[in-house]
Structure formats: structure tokens, C-alpha cells
Amino acid sequence: MKELWFLRNECIFGNVKCDLNVTKKKIKQLLLDNELRLTANMWNKQYGLQVLKIFGLKIRGVKSMNIKEVFFQLPEQGKLLLCCDGSSRGNPGGLGVSTNYYAEIFAVLIAGEWALIHGFNKLVFKTDSKVFISDFQGNTLPWFAITRWERICEASISWEFTHSYREVNFSADTMAKRGSVLCRGEQSIYGQKPDFLGCLEDPNQVYFTFF
């Protein structure tokens, strides 16, 4: 990109004739000089092999894809399942200068407070972020969330977190993305499955995750 930008400046502001071939040679040489820094794997596709050959680069390690069956599980009877996810426009964006991480924190806090207000005190929070779960369990939260989370813990009989792959948490993921475009202070509350959700997670359905 840097070399292309230089070429563009030469074409617009320079007094000499632009030479595209010279720029191509510079780009190839830069790639060769920095080849040791290229550590990512490649997909074993014909197109990728052609790109490496054109730039004179060595074959990279091949990235393989694994497929795993995952299932949606309901909690024990008497416990309320709260499927949580967060989304922030632009990341940062949405919640002022924020990130998806902060959005997920607010999702758990608001879900927990809503559940307690409506008489539920045995809570199961489901999210697809293991780091996020570790922060709540270890009480290493940002300062703005500590007091609210402590109140939820004190008011509830029990609470726990379970990790869920995104493929079996797609309803929360869809709702979070729609929520990120709401105006400040605006809410959307649904008493039943909204029309934009084609289906909900099914404990009897097999889902697949790719990694």
C-alpha cells in the first residue's frame, strides 16, 4: 500500500513519468526481504499457490479445518437461562467509544438485573467468550461494572456461567447486532419470538462449529 501511494503521488504531483514496473519490482523485493515475518498458514488452494509463485515466496504451512458437533443445552429445572452477547458498531463505536467486550458486560448486567426484578434468582448466563466468563468469575471487571455485579450476586440465590459456541447462541448474536444500531436510551422488548428470528436454538438439533 505504501508503494502504491508513492506511485499515486508521483503520477499526480511528480514531474517524471511514472513507471508501474518499477513499483512492482519494489513490492516483490519488499515481500522477499520480509518473508521470515510471514508466519500465517495458507489454505491449500490453487489460487494461493499461484500467488506465492508469482511473488517468489516459499510454500507456507497448510491451514486445516476441523468440524465439531455442538449442542444447545437447557439448564436444570428452576434455573433461568440468559443467553448473552454484545455487539458494538465499528468496534469501537455504538456505546460511545466502546468495544464488543464492554457491550457484553452490559448485556450480562442488564440481563441479571432484569431477571431479579421479575422474580428470578437462580441464573445461568450463557456466552461464547471464555475470557469474558473468566473475568466475571474472577471478579476482574472494569470499575463501572463491579458494584452492579456485586448487587446481582448478593440478590441471587445462585448464578453460574456456561460457555457456548456462537453456532448455538445465534439468537443472542442476532439480537445484539440489532441492538447496536438503536439510539441511546432506546429499547426493544419482545414478549415472544420476534419475526426476524427464523428459529430458536433446539436441544434436539445438532449444530456444527468450524475451527
Disulfide bonds with the S-S distance in Angstrom:
none
